Amino acid sequence: MKTARRKRPVDIQTSIRQILQEDWNPSGFEDLMPEDVQAYYILPILRILAGSRSEQELVAFLHRTGSGFGGVAPESDHSNHLRPIAKKLLKLKFE
């Protein structure tokens, strides 16, 4: 029986970057957020994944940081669209 391969920290950062690039567009513009801007969010996401592994905490982080781009107002509660992204991030395994 095969077990899920655990990823090294560099691999997990690449995986986080890929998920953000493919699925997270807080600016609301046609083009996704530039890769250098997304890189700023990798460490906080990594901390959540290494710590609480909370879907709600990931959703709150994505919502809070995304609201700064004008795509979603910070006081709005339209964060359900972020749950699939949080679930993808939570599927990542690392040592």
Secondary structure, DSSP 4 states (H G I P E B T S, - for coil): ---PPPBPHHHHHHHHHHHHHHH--TT-SSSPPPHHHHHHHHHHHHHHHHTT--HHHHHHHHHHHHHTTTSS-TT----GGGHHHHHHHHT--B-
